[in-house]
Amino acid sequence: MTPDLDILERLRTDPGKLTIGELMQDRERALHEIMKLRANIERLRTPRKPDVSVPAPREKQNGFRPGTLIRLGEVCEVIGVCRTTIYRWMAEGTFPTAVRVSKHAVRWRVDEVEQWKNSL
């Protein structure tokens, strides 16, 4: 069997010019080719389903996951103001309250900061 001939060309060859072994090989090749074509047709007929995989936890546009506690520097980046302004707003009672995480550290809930920012 000549490998560079297409299976259709091999099947068009006069069977009297081929040995039984060559005819059996051609038949086997034709069978595999037909199976591949049927699989492709079935794949094209079947409507594509949208990807319904479970997405990773969505991050907000600021890059933080919902519920994250963020530092003052990060709050300043999210809001776009300096530390002094944040402290002034806190003193006025117009900014979300901080959560004390240790004796010398406070954090803000990113959800509350985002909600406050969006309410402006």
Biopython code that builds the backbone (N, CA, C, O; Angstrom):
import numpy as np
from Bio.PDB.StructureBuilder import StructureBuilder

atoms = [
    (1, "MET", "N", (0.850, -1.177, 0.000)),
    (1, "MET", "CA", (0.000, 0.000, 0.000)),
    (1, "MET", "C", (0.892, 1.235, 0.000)),
    (1, "MET", "O", (1.846, 1.317, 0.774)),
    (2, "THR", "N", (0.586, 2.181, -0.855)),
    (2, "THR", "CA", (1.353, 3.408, -0.941)),
    (2, "THR", "C", (0.791, 4.407, 0.056)),
    (2, "THR", "O", (-0.382, 4.769, -0.039)),
    (3, "PRO", "N", (1.613, 4.872, 1.034)),
    (3, "PRO", "CA", (1.086, 5.745, 2.075)),
    (3, "PRO", "C", (0.677, 7.121, 1.578)),
    (3, "PRO", "O", (-0.175, 7.751, 2.204)),
    (4, "ASP", "N", (1.248, 7.622, 0.474)),
    (4, "ASP", "CA", (0.930, 8.970, 0.036)),
    (4, "ASP", "C", (-0.355, 9.032, -0.788)),
    (4, "ASP", "O", (-0.786, 10.124, -1.156)),
    (5, "LEU", "N", (-0.986, 7.879, -1.090)),
    (5, "LEU", "CA", (-2.249, 7.901, -1.815)),
    (5, "LEU", "C", (-3.403, 8.087, -0.835)),
    (5, "LEU", "O", (-3.406, 7.500, 0.247)),
    (6, "ASP", "N", (-4.369, 8.896, -1.213)),
    (6, "ASP", "CA", (-5.566, 9.110, -0.430)),
    (6, "ASP", "C", (-6.376, 7.826, -0.382)),
    (6, "ASP", "O", (-6.334, 7.032, -1.322)),
    (7, "ILE", "N", (-7.109, 7.613, 0.698)),
    (7, "ILE", "CA", (-7.886, 6.381, 0.836)),
    (7, "ILE", "C", (-8.904, 6.231, -0.294)),
    (7, "ILE", "O", (-9.169, 5.119, -0.751)),
    (8, "LEU", "N", (-9.482, 7.366, -0.749)),
    (8, "LEU", "CA", (-10.438, 7.271, -1.863)),
    (8, "LEU", "C", (-9.755, 6.787, -3.143)),
    (8, "LEU", "O", (-10.325, 5.997, -3.896)),
    (9, "GLU", "N", (-8.548, 7.257, -3.380)),
    (9, "GLU", "CA", (-7.800, 6.808, -4.566)),
    (9, "GLU", "C", (-7.495, 5.322, -4.472)),
    (9, "GLU", "O", (-7.580, 4.591, -5.459)),
    (10, "ARG", "N", (-7.135, 4.882, -3.253)),
    (10, "ARG", "CA", (-6.839, 3.453, -3.071)),
    (10, "ARG", "C", (-8.088, 2.611, -3.324)),
    (10, "ARG", "O", (-8.007, 1.523, -3.895)),
    (11, "LEU", "N", (-9.259, 3.129, -2.890)),
    (11, "LEU", "CA", (-10.491, 2.368, -3.085)),
    (11, "LEU", "C", (-10.928, 2.362, -4.542)),
    (11, "LEU", "O", (-11.634, 1.449, -4.971)),
    (12, "ARG", "N", (-10.516, 3.367, -5.310)),
    (12, "ARG", "CA", (-10.847, 3.417, -6.741)),
    (12, "ARG", "C", (-9.955, 2.495, -7.579)),
    (12, "ARG", "O", (-10.270, 2.206, -8.734)),
    (13, "THR", "N", (-8.859, 2.042, -7.005)),
    (13, "THR", "CA", (-7.942, 1.161, -7.722)),
    (13, "THR", "C", (-8.637, -0.165, -8.011)),
    (13, "THR", "O", (-9.390, -0.679, -7.183)),
    (14, "ASP", "N", (-8.379, -0.697, -9.172)),
    (14, "ASP", "CA", (-8.953, -1.982, -9.556)),
    (14, "ASP", "C", (-8.537, -3.036, -8.543)),
    (14, "ASP", "O", (-7.344, -3.283, -8.368)),
    (15, "PRO", "N", (-9.524, -3.678, -7.857)),
    (15, "PRO", "CA", (-9.178, -4.665, -6.837)),
    (15, "PRO", "C", (-8.383, -5.847, -7.392)),
    (15, "PRO", "O", (-7.690, -6.531, -6.640)),
    (16, "GLY", "N", (-8.476, -6.093, -8.702)),
    (16, "GLY", "CA", (-7.726, -7.201, -9.303)),
    (16, "GLY", "C", (-6.232, -6.945, -9.307)),
    (16, "GLY", "O", (-5.449, -7.875, -9.495)),
    (17, "LYS", "N", (-5.818, -5.695, -9.102)),
    (17, "LYS", "CA", (-4.395, -5.357, -9.116)),
    (17, "LYS", "C", (-3.784, -5.404, -7.716)),
    (17, "LYS", "O", (-2.580, -5.202, -7.557)),
    (18, "LEU", "N", (-4.610, -5.668, -6.703)),
    (18, "LEU", "CA", (-4.136, -5.651, -5.320)),
    (18, "LEU", "C", (-4.189, -7.040, -4.713)),
    (18, "LEU", "O", (-4.989, -7.882, -5.121)),
    (19, "THR", "N", (-3.337, -7.265, -3.745)),
    (19, "THR", "CA", (-3.352, -8.541, -3.034)),
    (19, "THR", "C", (-4.447, -8.503, -1.972)),
    (19, "THR", "O", (-4.974, -7.436, -1.659)),
    (20, "ILE", "N", (-4.784, -9.646, -1.428)),
    (20, "ILE", "CA", (-5.786, -9.729, -0.361)),
    (20, "ILE", "C", (-5.326, -8.894, 0.838)),
    (20, "ILE", "O", (-6.143, -8.212, 1.455)),
    (21, "GLY", "N", (-4.055, -8.934, 1.173)),
    (21, "GLY", "CA", (-3.523, -8.174, 2.305)),
    (21, "GLY", "C", (-3.716, -6.679, 2.092)),
    (21, "GLY", "O", (-4.117, -5.966, 3.012)),
    (22, "GLU", "N", (-3.431, -6.196, 0.869)),
    (22, "GLU", "CA", (-3.603, -4.778, 0.559)),
    (22, "GLU", "C", (-5.076, -4.378, 0.618)),
    (22, "GLU", "O", (-5.408, -3.297, 1.103)),
    (23, "LEU", "N", (-5.951, -5.242, 0.127)),
    (23, "LEU", "CA", (-7.386, -4.957, 0.180)),
    (23, "LEU", "C", (-7.876, -4.880, 1.628)),
    (23, "LEU", "O", (-8.696, -4.022, 1.955)),
    (24, "MET", "N", (-7.389, -5.755, 2.487)),
    (24, "MET", "CA", (-7.790, -5.749, 3.887)),
    (24, "MET", "C", (-7.272, -4.487, 4.597)),
    (24, "MET", "O", (-7.970, -3.904, 5.427)),
    (25, "GLN", "N", (-6.035, -4.072, 4.260)),
    (25, "GLN", "CA", (-5.487, -2.850, 4.854)),
    (25, "GLN", "C", (-6.284, -1.626, 4.400)),
    (25, "GLN", "O", (-6.566, -0.730, 5.195)),
    (26, "ASP", "N", (-6.643, -1.597, 3.112)),
    (26, "ASP", "CA", (-7.437, -0.477, 2.609)),
    (26, "ASP", "C", (-8.811, -0.429, 3.277)),
    (26, "ASP", "O", (-9.324, 0.642, 3.605)),
    (27, "ARG", "N", (-9.384, -1.594, 3.468)),
    (27, "ARG", "CA", (-10.684, -1.668, 4.125)),
    (27, "ARG", "C", (-10.584, -1.136, 5.555)),
    (27, "ARG", "O", (-11.457, -0.396, 6.010)),
    (28, "GLU", "N", (-9.517, -1.516, 6.260)),
    (28, "GLU", "CA", (-9.309, -1.060, 7.631)),
    (28, "GLU", "C", (-9.098, 0.459, 7.678)),
    (28, "GLU", "O", (-9.646, 1.137, 8.546)),
    (29, "ARG", "N", (-8.308, 0.984, 6.747)),
    (29, "ARG", "CA", (-8.094, 2.438, 6.686)),
    (29, "ARG", "C", (-9.399, 3.168, 6.401)),
    (29, "ARG", "O", (-9.679, 4.202, 7.007)),
    (30, "ALA", "N", (-10.190, 2.639, 5.488)),
    (30, "ALA", "CA", (-11.466, 3.265, 5.147)),
    (30, "ALA", "C", (-12.393, 3.263, 6.363)),
    (30, "ALA", "O", (-13.087, 4.248, 6.614)),
    (31, "LEU", "N", (-12.408, 2.161, 7.117)),
    (31, "LEU", "CA", (-13.231, 2.065, 8.308)),
    (31, "LEU", "C", (-12.845, 3.151, 9.317)),
    (31, "LEU", "O", (-13.720, 3.831, 9.853)),
    (32, "HIS", "N", (-11.558, 3.321, 9.578)),
    (32, "HIS", "CA", (-11.101, 4.348, 10.526)),
    (32, "HIS", "C", (-11.427, 5.753, 10.028)),
    (32, "HIS", "O", (-11.819, 6.620, 10.808)),
    (33, "GLU", "N", (-11.264, 5.969, 8.731)),
    (33, "GLU", "CA", (-11.571, 7.290, 8.165)),
    (33, "GLU", "C", (-13.063, 7.603, 8.294)),
    (33, "GLU", "O", (-13.434, 8.729, 8.625)),
    (34, "ILE", "N", (-13.908, 6.621, 8.037)),
    (34, "ILE", "CA", (-15.358, 6.813, 8.153)),
    (34, "ILE", "C", (-15.739, 7.080, 9.609)),
    (34, "ILE", "O", (-16.595, 7.924, 9.874)),
    (35, "MET", "N", (-15.122, 6.380, 10.548)),
    (35, "MET", "CA", (-15.417, 6.592, 11.964)),
    (35, "MET", "C", (-15.023, 8.011, 12.395)),
    (35, "MET", "O", (-15.761, 8.658, 13.137)),
    (36, "LYS", "N", (-13.869, 8.496, 11.935)),
    (36, "LYS", "CA", (-13.444, 9.862, 12.270)),
    (36, "LYS", "C", (-14.405, 10.884, 11.678)),
    (36, "LYS", "O", (-14.761, 11.856, 12.345)),
    (37, "LEU", "N", (-14.825, 10.678, 10.445)),
    (37, "LEU", "CA", (-15.747, 11.608, 9.800)),
    (37, "LEU", "C", (-17.100, 11.632, 10.513)),
    (37, "LEU", "O", (-17.682, 12.701, 10.699)),
    (38, "ARG", "N", (-17.597, 10.477, 10.906)),
    (38, "ARG", "CA", (-18.869, 10.431, 11.632)),
    (38, "ARG", "C", (-18.768, 11.146, 12.975)),
    (38, "ARG", "O", (-19.694, 11.847, 13.382)),
    (39, "ALA", "N", (-17.640, 10.968, 13.661)),
    (39, "ALA", "CA", (-17.446, 11.652, 14.943)),
    (39, "ALA", "C", (-17.419, 13.169, 14.738)),
    (39, "ALA", "O", (-17.994, 13.910, 15.535)),
    (40, "ASN", "N", (-16.762, 13.630, 13.683)),
    (40, "ASN", "CA", (-16.718, 15.066, 13.382)),
    (40, "ASN", "C", (-18.108, 15.600, 13.049)),
    (40, "ASN", "O", (-18.477, 16.688, 13.491)),
    (41, "ILE", "N", (-18.869, 14.849, 12.282)),
    (41, "ILE", "CA", (-20.224, 15.269, 11.937)),
    (41, "ILE", "C", (-21.082, 15.364, 13.191)),
    (41, "ILE", "O", (-21.834, 16.324, 13.362)),
    (42, "GLU", "N", (-20.973, 14.374, 14.063)),
    (42, "GLU", "CA", (-21.752, 14.380, 15.302)),
    (42, "GLU", "C", (-21.352, 15.561, 16.188)),
    (42, "GLU", "O", (-22.207, 16.199, 16.802)),
    (43, "ARG", "N", (-20.067, 15.846, 16.251)),
    (43, "ARG", "CA", (-19.585, 16.976, 17.048)),
    (43, "ARG", "C", (-20.134, 18.286, 16.507)),
    (43, "ARG", "O", (-20.495, 19.171, 17.282)),
    (44, "LEU", "N", (-20.202, 18.423, 15.183)),
    (44, "LEU", "CA", (-20.722, 19.644, 14.580)),
    (44, "LEU", "C", (-22.235, 19.760, 14.717)),
    (44, "LEU", "O", (-22.764, 20.869, 14.790)),
    (45, "ARG", "N", (-22.925, 18.647, 14.752)),
    (45, "ARG", "CA", (-24.386, 18.669, 14.908)),
    (45, "ARG", "C", (-24.803, 19.008, 16.322)),
    (45, "ARG", "O", (-25.832, 19.651, 16.531)),
    (46, "THR", "N", (-24.014, 18.583, 17.297)),
    (46, "THR", "CA", (-24.357, 18.794, 18.694)),
    (46, "THR", "C", (-24.146, 20.252, 19.040)),
    (46, "THR", "O", (-23.045, 20.776, 18.873)),
    (47, "PRO", "N", (-25.202, 20.926, 19.528)),
    (47, "PRO", "CA", (-25.031, 22.338, 19.887)),
    (47, "PRO", "C", (-24.056, 22.471, 21.044)),
    (47, "PRO", "O", (-24.036, 21.657, 21.967)),
    (48, "ARG", "N", (-23.259, 23.507, 20.969)),
    (48, "ARG", "CA", (-22.281, 23.748, 22.026)),
    (48, "ARG", "C", (-22.981, 24.246, 23.271)),
    (48, "ARG", "O", (-23.848, 25.119, 23.211)),
    (49, "LYS", "N", (-22.597, 23.684, 24.384)),
    (49, "LYS", "CA", (-23.134, 24.121, 25.663)),
    (49, "LYS", "C", (-22.220, 25.218, 26.195)),
    (49, "LYS", "O", (-21.002, 25.138, 26.042)),
    (50, "PRO", "N", (-22.791, 26.228, 26.809)),
    (50, "PRO", "CA", (-21.945, 27.263, 27.394)),
    (50, "PRO", "C", (-21.120, 26.679, 28.534)),
    (50, "PRO", "O", (-21.536, 25.726, 29.193)),
    (51, "ASP", "N", (-19.970, 27.251, 28.751)),
    (51, "ASP", "CA", (-19.098, 26.808, 29.821)),
    (51, "ASP", "C", (-19.769, 27.119, 31.155)),
    (51, "ASP", "O", (-19.971, 28.281, 31.508)),
    (52, "VAL", "N", (-20.108, 26.071, 31.883)),
    (52, "VAL", "CA", (-20.789, 26.252, 33.157)),
    (52, "VAL", "C", (-19.898, 25.815, 34.318)),
    (52, "VAL", "O", (-20.388, 25.437, 35.382)),
    (53, "SER", "N", (-18.598, 25.870, 34.101)),
    (53, "SER", "CA", (-17.701, 25.498, 35.178)),
    (53, "SER", "C", (-17.818, 26.521, 36.303)),
    (53, "SER", "O", (-18.188, 27.674, 36.083)),
    (54, "VAL", "N", (-17.501, 26.082, 37.485)),
    (54, "VAL", "CA", (-17.612, 26.951, 38.649)),
    (54, "VAL", "C", (-16.483, 27.972, 38.594)),
    (54, "VAL", "O", (-15.310, 27.597, 38.598)),
    (55, "PRO", "N", (-16.822, 29.252, 38.544)),
    (55, "PRO", "CA", (-15.765, 30.253, 38.460)),
    (55, "PRO", "C", (-15.037, 30.393, 39.792)),
    (55, "PRO", "O", (-15.575, 30.079, 40.854)),
    (56, "ALA", "N", (-13.813, 30.868, 39.708)),
    (56, "ALA", "CA", (-13.047, 31.149, 40.922)),
    (56, "ALA", "C", (-13.729, 32.293, 41.652)),
    (56, "ALA", "O", (-14.488, 33.049, 41.045)),
    (57, "PRO", "N", (-13.473, 32.429, 42.930)),
    (57, "PRO", "CA", (-14.083, 33.550, 43.657)),
    (57, "PRO", "C", (-13.808, 34.862, 42.940)),
    (57, "PRO", "O", (-12.665, 35.191, 42.621)),
    (58, "ARG", "N", (-14.868, 35.592, 42.697)),
    (58, "ARG", "CA", (-14.744, 36.817, 41.921)),
    (58, "ARG", "C", (-14.047, 37.900, 42.721)),
    (58, "ARG", "O", (-14.354, 38.137, 43.889)),
    (59, "GLU", "N", (-13.105, 38.547, 42.064)),
    (59, "GLU", "CA", (-12.430, 39.653, 42.701)),
    (59, "GLU", "C", (-13.074, 40.936, 42.245)),
    (59, "GLU", "O", (-13.499, 41.064, 41.097)),
    (60, "LYS", "N", (-13.141, 41.869, 43.140)),
    (60, "LYS", "CA", (-13.680, 43.169, 42.765)),
    (60, "LYS", "C", (-12.678, 43.859, 41.864)),
    (60, "LYS", "O", (-11.538, 43.411, 41.736)),
    (61, "GLN", "N", (-13.095, 44.940, 41.244)),
    (61, "GLN", "CA", (-12.232, 45.635, 40.309)),
    (61, "GLN", "C", (-10.978, 46.181, 40.978)),
    (61, "GLN", "O", (-9.999, 46.473, 40.291)),
    (62, "ASN", "N", (-10.981, 46.326, 42.293)),
    (62, "ASN", "CA", (-9.789, 46.806, 42.978)),
    (62, "ASN", "C", (-8.799, 45.685, 43.258)),
    (62, "ASN", "O", (-7.713, 45.950, 43.773)),
    (63, "GLY", "N", (-9.136, 44.451, 42.938)),
    (63, "GLY", "CA", (-8.233, 43.321, 43.109)),
    (63, "GLY", "C", (-8.398, 42.573, 44.418)),
    (63, "GLY", "O", (-7.675, 41.605, 44.651)),
    (64, "PHE", "N", (-9.310, 42.976, 45.278)),
    (64, "PHE", "CA", (-9.527, 42.312, 46.555)),
    (64, "PHE", "C", (-10.756, 41.430, 46.476)),
    (64, "PHE", "O", (-11.744, 41.778, 45.828)),
    (65, "ARG", "N", (-10.690, 40.291, 47.137)),
    (65, "ARG", "CA", (-11.872, 39.428, 47.233)),
    (65, "ARG", "C", (-12.862, 40.059, 48.202)),
    (65, "ARG", "O", (-12.469, 40.761, 49.134)),
    (66, "PRO", "N", (-14.134, 39.809, 47.979)),
    (66, "PRO", "CA", (-15.137, 40.325, 48.920)),
    (66, "PRO", "C", (-14.861, 39.795, 50.329)),
    (66, "PRO", "O", (-14.520, 38.626, 50.512)),
    (67, "GLY", "N", (-15.017, 40.672, 51.312)),
    (67, "GLY", "CA", (-14.810, 40.280, 52.697)),
    (67, "GLY", "C", (-13.386, 40.478, 53.201)),
    (67, "GLY", "O", (-13.115, 40.236, 54.377)),
    (68, "THR", "N", (-12.483, 40.906, 52.349)),
    (68, "THR", "CA", (-11.091, 41.107, 52.741)),
    (68, "THR", "C", (-10.959, 42.313, 53.663)),
    (68, "THR", "O", (-11.641, 43.323, 53.488)),
    (69, "LEU", "N", (-10.074, 42.192, 54.644)),
    (69, "LEU", "CA", (-9.731, 43.317, 55.504)),
    (69, "LEU", "C", (-8.490, 43.978, 54.914)),
    (69, "LEU", "O", (-7.489, 43.310, 54.654)),
    (70, "ILE", "N", (-8.557, 45.292, 54.703)),
    (70, "ILE", "CA", (-7.442, 45.981, 54.056)),
    (70, "ILE", "C", (-6.842, 47.040, 54.969)),
    (70, "ILE", "O", (-7.506, 47.570, 55.860)),
    (71, "ARG", "N", (-5.574, 47.334, 54.725)),
    (71, "ARG", "CA", (-4.832, 48.320, 55.517)),
    (71, "ARG", "C", (-5.172, 49.736, 55.066)),
    (71, "ARG", "O", (-5.821, 49.947, 54.042)),
    (72, "LEU", "N", (-4.719, 50.688, 55.856)),
    (72, "LEU", "CA", (-4.987, 52.087, 55.560)),
    (72, "LEU", "C", (-4.409, 52.502, 54.209)),
    (72, "LEU", "O", (-5.059, 53.219, 53.449)),
    (73, "GLY", "N", (-3.202, 52.058, 53.911)),
    (73, "GLY", "CA", (-2.588, 52.394, 52.619)),
    (73, "GLY", "C", (-3.416, 51.887, 51.447)),
    (73, "GLY", "O", (-3.543, 52.556, 50.422)),
    (74, "GLU", "N", (-3.976, 50.694, 51.616)),
    (74, "GLU", "CA", (-4.817, 50.122, 50.565)),
    (74, "GLU", "C", (-6.145, 50.867, 50.462)),
    (74, "GLU", "O", (-6.685, 51.046, 49.371)),
    (75, "VAL", "N", (-6.662, 51.297, 51.605)),
    (75, "VAL", "CA", (-7.895, 52.103, 51.603)),
    (75, "VAL", "C", (-7.642, 53.387, 50.817)),
    (75, "VAL", "O", (-8.465, 53.801, 50.002)),
    (76, "CYS", "N", (-6.504, 54.003, 51.071)),
    (76, "CYS", "CA", (-6.157, 55.239, 50.365)),
    (76, "CYS", "C", (-6.085, 55.017, 48.861)),
    (76, "CYS", "O", (-6.532, 55.863, 48.086)),
    (77, "GLU", "N", (-5.522, 53.875, 48.441)),
    (77, "GLU", "CA", (-5.447, 53.561, 47.011)),
    (77, "GLU", "C", (-6.837, 53.354, 46.413)),
    (77, "GLU", "O", (-7.130, 53.849, 45.325)),
    (78, "VAL", "N", (-7.693, 52.616, 47.131)),
    (78, "VAL", "CA", (-9.039, 52.332, 46.636)),
    (78, "VAL", "C", (-9.841, 53.622, 46.489)),
    (78, "VAL", "O", (-10.512, 53.831, 45.478)),
    (79, "ILE", "N", (-9.770, 54.482, 47.501)),
    (79, "ILE", "CA", (-10.550, 55.722, 47.505)),
    (79, "ILE", "C", (-9.872, 56.809, 46.679)),
    (79, "ILE", "O", (-10.539, 57.624, 46.041)),
    (80, "GLY", "N", (-8.543, 56.815, 46.696)),
    (80, "GLY", "CA", (-7.818, 57.828, 45.936)),
    (80, "GLY", "C", (-7.562, 59.101, 46.724)),
    (80, "GLY", "O", (-7.482, 60.189, 46.154)),
    (81, "VAL", "N", (-7.432, 58.957, 48.041)),
    (81, "VAL", "CA", (-7.137, 60.121, 48.898)),
    (81, "VAL", "C", (-5.994, 59.757, 49.839)),
    (81, "VAL", "O", (-5.569, 58.604, 49.894)),
    (82, "CYS", "N", (-5.499, 60.754, 50.580)),
    (82, "CYS", "CA", (-4.392, 60.521, 51.514)),
    (82, "CYS", "C", (-4.922, 60.071, 52.881)),
    (82, "CYS", "O", (-6.125, 60.116, 53.140)),
    (83, "ARG", "N", (-4.009, 59.640, 53.742)),
    (83, "ARG", "CA", (-4.340, 59.153, 55.083)),
    (83, "ARG", "C", (-5.057, 60.225, 55.908)),
    (83, "ARG", "O", (-6.020, 59.940, 56.619)),
    (84, "THR", "N", (-4.579, 61.436, 55.799)),
    (84, "THR", "CA", (-5.155, 62.528, 56.583)),
    (84, "THR", "C", (-6.639, 62.690, 56.285)),
    (84, "THR", "O", (-7.441, 62.911, 57.193)),
    (85, "THR", "N", (-7.000, 62.581, 55.017)),
    (85, "THR", "CA", (-8.407, 62.715, 54.632)),
    (85, "THR", "C", (-9.240, 61.579, 55.229)),
    (85, "THR", "O", (-10.353, 61.805, 55.704)),
    (86, "ILE", "N", (-8.697, 60.357, 55.203)),
    (86, "ILE", "CA", (-9.412, 59.208, 55.779)),
    (86, "ILE", "C", (-9.651, 59.462, 57.274)),
    (86, "ILE", "O", (-10.765, 59.285, 57.767)),
    (87, "TYR", "N", (-8.593, 59.881, 57.994)),
    (87, "TYR", "CA", (-8.744, 60.138, 59.431)),
    (87, "TYR", "C", (-9.731, 61.272, 59.704)),
    (87, "TYR", "O", (-10.486, 61.219, 60.674)),
    (88, "ARG", "N", (-9.726, 62.289, 58.858)),
    (88, "ARG", "CA", (-10.677, 63.399, 59.038)),
    (88, "ARG", "C", (-12.102, 62.898, 58.853)),
    (88, "ARG", "O", (-12.982, 63.229, 59.647)),
    (89, "TRP", "N", (-12.337, 62.100, 57.807)),
    (89, "TRP", "CA", (-13.675, 61.546, 57.580)),
    (89, "TRP", "C", (-14.103, 60.649, 58.738)),
    (89, "TRP", "O", (-15.268, 60.649, 59.135)),
    (90, "MET", "N", (-13.151, 59.883, 59.277)),
    (90, "MET", "CA", (-13.479, 59.022, 60.424)),
    (90, "MET", "C", (-13.892, 59.876, 61.625)),
    (90, "MET", "O", (-14.850, 59.551, 62.327)),
    (91, "ALA", "N", (-13.159, 60.972, 61.855)),
    (91, "ALA", "CA", (-13.481, 61.866, 62.975)),
    (91, "ALA", "C", (-14.855, 62.502, 62.792)),
    (91, "ALA", "O", (-15.580, 62.725, 63.762)),
    (92, "GLU", "N", (-15.206, 62.791, 61.539)),
    (92, "GLU", "CA", (-16.512, 63.369, 61.244)),
    (92, "GLU", "C", (-17.618, 62.318, 61.298)),
    (92, "GLU", "O", (-18.801, 62.656, 61.330)),
    (93, "GLY", "N", (-17.227, 61.034, 61.309)),
    (93, "GLY", "CA", (-18.210, 59.951, 61.339)),
    (93, "GLY", "C", (-18.830, 59.643, 59.988)),
    (93, "GLY", "O", (-19.884, 59.011, 59.913)),
    (94, "THR", "N", (-18.170, 60.095, 58.908)),
    (94, "THR", "CA", (-18.729, 59.869, 57.573)),
    (94, "THR", "C", (-18.071, 58.705, 56.840)),
    (94, "THR", "O", (-18.503, 58.342, 55.747)),
    (95, "PHE", "N", (-17.040, 58.123, 57.423)),
    (95, "PHE", "CA", (-16.310, 57.019, 56.769)),
    (95, "PHE", "C", (-16.536, 55.743, 57.557)),
    (95, "PHE", "O", (-16.717, 55.801, 58.773)),
    (96, "PRO", "N", (-16.532, 54.575, 56.891)),
    (96, "PRO", "CA", (-16.736, 53.311, 57.617)),
    (96, "PRO", "C", (-15.731, 53.145, 58.753)),
    (96, "PRO", "O", (-14.571, 53.540, 58.633)),
    (97, "THR", "N", (-16.183, 52.563, 59.845)),
    (97, "THR", "CA", (-15.304, 52.374, 61.001)),
    (97, "THR", "C", (-14.323, 51.247, 60.743)),
    (97, "THR", "O", (-14.612, 50.293, 60.020)),
    (98, "ALA", "N", (-13.171, 51.380, 61.346)),
    (98, "ALA", "CA", (-12.118, 50.370, 61.198)),
    (98, "ALA", "C", (-12.370, 49.216, 62.154)),
    (98, "ALA", "O", (-13.056, 49.368, 63.165)),
    (99, "VAL", "N", (-11.808, 48.061, 61.823)),
    (99, "VAL", "CA", (-11.883, 46.870, 62.664)),
    (99, "VAL", "C", (-10.526, 46.711, 63.334)),
    (99, "VAL", "O", (-9.509, 46.628, 62.646)),
    (100, "ARG", "N", (-10.489, 46.668, 64.666)),
    (100, "ARG", "CA", (-9.219, 46.497, 65.375)),
    (100, "ARG", "C", (-8.844, 45.026, 65.308)),
    (100, "ARG", "O", (-9.595, 44.168, 65.772)),
    (101, "VAL", "N", (-7.658, 44.728, 64.720)),
    (101, "VAL", "CA", (-7.210, 43.342, 64.597)),
    (101, "VAL", "C", (-6.132, 42.997, 65.617)),
    (101, "VAL", "O", (-5.868, 41.820, 65.865)),
    (102, "SER", "N", (-5.509, 44.007, 66.207)),
    (102, "SER", "CA", (-4.557, 43.804, 67.301)),
    (102, "SER", "C", (-4.429, 45.126, 68.060)),
    (102, "SER", "O", (-5.127, 46.097, 67.768)),
    (103, "LYS", "N", (-3.536, 45.141, 69.026)),
    (103, "LYS", "CA", (-3.380, 46.332, 69.847)),
    (103, "LYS", "C", (-2.974, 47.544, 69.008)),
    (103, "LYS", "O", (-3.396, 48.667, 69.282)),
    (104, "HIS", "N", (-2.151, 47.306, 67.986)),
    (104, "HIS", "CA", (-1.622, 48.416, 67.192)),
    (104, "HIS", "C", (-2.046, 48.375, 65.722)),
    (104, "HIS", "O", (-1.457, 49.075, 64.898)),
    (105, "ALA", "N", (-3.041, 47.581, 65.382)),
    (105, "ALA", "CA", (-3.406, 47.460, 63.960)),
    (105, "ALA", "C", (-4.914, 47.503, 63.763)),
    (105, "ALA", "O", (-5.676, 46.885, 64.506)),
    (106, "VAL", "N", (-5.321, 48.241, 62.750)),
    (106, "VAL", "CA", (-6.728, 48.285, 62.350)),
    (106, "VAL", "C", (-6.819, 47.985, 60.858)),
    (106, "VAL", "O", (-5.864, 48.188, 60.108)),
    (107, "ARG", "N", (-7.977, 47.502, 60.448)),
    (107, "ARG", "CA", (-8.234, 47.206, 59.032)),
    (107, "ARG", "C", (-9.648, 47.653, 58.711)),
    (107, "ARG", "O", (-10.468, 47.866, 59.605)),
    (108, "TRP", "N", (-9.919, 47.791, 57.426)),
    (108, "TRP", "CA", (-11.254, 48.127, 56.954)),
    (108, "TRP", "C", (-11.764, 46.993, 56.086)),
    (108, "TRP", "O", (-10.991, 46.353, 55.374)),
    (109, "ARG", "N", (-13.040, 46.748, 56.144)),
    (109, "ARG", "CA", (-13.657, 45.743, 55.268)),
    (109, "ARG", "C", (-13.767, 46.349, 53.873)),
    (109, "ARG", "O", (-14.361, 47.412, 53.693)),
    (110, "VAL", "N", (-13.195, 45.670, 52.899)),
    (110, "VAL", "CA", (-13.172, 46.208, 51.536)),
    (110, "VAL", "C", (-14.585, 46.407, 51.006)),
    (110, "VAL", "O", (-14.831, 47.334, 50.234)),
    (111, "ASP", "N", (-15.518, 45.548, 51.412)),
    (111, "ASP", "CA", (-16.908, 45.695, 50.961)),
    (111, "ASP", "C", (-17.516, 47.009, 51.441)),
    (111, "ASP", "O", (-18.201, 47.700, 50.687)),
    (112, "GLU", "N", (-17.255, 47.348, 52.709)),
    (112, "GLU", "CA", (-17.797, 48.589, 53.255)),
    (112, "GLU", "C", (-17.166, 49.810, 52.589)),
    (112, "GLU", "O", (-17.845, 50.796, 52.304)),
    (113, "VAL", "N", (-15.855, 49.730, 52.346)),
    (113, "VAL", "CA", (-15.156, 50.845, 51.697)),
    (113, "VAL", "C", (-15.695, 51.039, 50.276)),
    (113, "VAL", "O", (-15.952, 52.165, 49.851)),
    (114, "GLU", "N", (-15.864, 49.927, 49.545)),
    (114, "GLU", "CA", (-16.399, 50.005, 48.177)),
    (114, "GLU", "C", (-17.824, 50.554, 48.184)),
    (114, "GLU", "O", (-18.179, 51.394, 47.357)),
    (115, "GLN", "N", (-18.628, 50.075, 49.116)),
    (115, "GLN", "CA", (-20.017, 50.544, 49.202)),
    (115, "GLN", "C", (-20.054, 52.038, 49.508)),
    (115, "GLN", "O", (-20.842, 52.778, 48.921)),
    (116, "TRP", "N", (-19.196, 52.477, 50.429)),
    (116, "TRP", "CA", (-19.129, 53.886, 50.765)),
    (116, "TRP", "C", (-18.699, 54.709, 49.549)),
    (116, "TRP", "O", (-19.270, 55.761, 49.262)),
    (117, "LYS", "N", (-17.685, 54.210, 48.842)),
    (117, "LYS", "CA", (-17.178, 54.917, 47.651)),
    (117, "LYS", "C", (-18.270, 55.021, 46.586)),
    (117, "LYS", "O", (-18.443, 56.072, 45.969)),
    (118, "ASN", "N", (-19.005, 53.924, 46.372)),
    (118, "ASN", "CA", (-20.056, 53.913, 45.344)),
    (118, "ASN", "C", (-21.249, 54.805, 45.728)),
    (118, "ASN", "O", (-22.001, 55.248, 44.860)),
    (119, "SER", "N", (-21.413, 55.060, 47.027)),
    (119, "SER", "CA", (-22.541, 55.874, 47.452)),
    (119, "SER", "C", (-22.280, 57.368, 47.266)),
    (119, "SER", "O", (-23.199, 58.177, 47.395)),
    (120, "LEU", "N", (-21.039, 57.737, 46.965)),
    (120, "LEU", "CA", (-20.716, 59.157, 46.793)),
    (120, "LEU", "C", (-21.359, 59.735, 45.557)),
    (120, "LEU", "O", (-21.187, 60.919, 45.267)),
]
sb = StructureBuilder()
sb.init_structure("model")
sb.init_model(0)
sb.init_chain("A")
sb.init_seg("    ")
for serial, (resi, resn, name, xyz) in enumerate(atoms, 1):
    if name == "N":
        sb.init_residue(resn, " ", resi, " ")
    sb.init_atom(name, np.array(xyz, "f"), 0.0, 1.0, " ", f" {name:<3s}", serial, name[0])
structure = sb.get_structure()
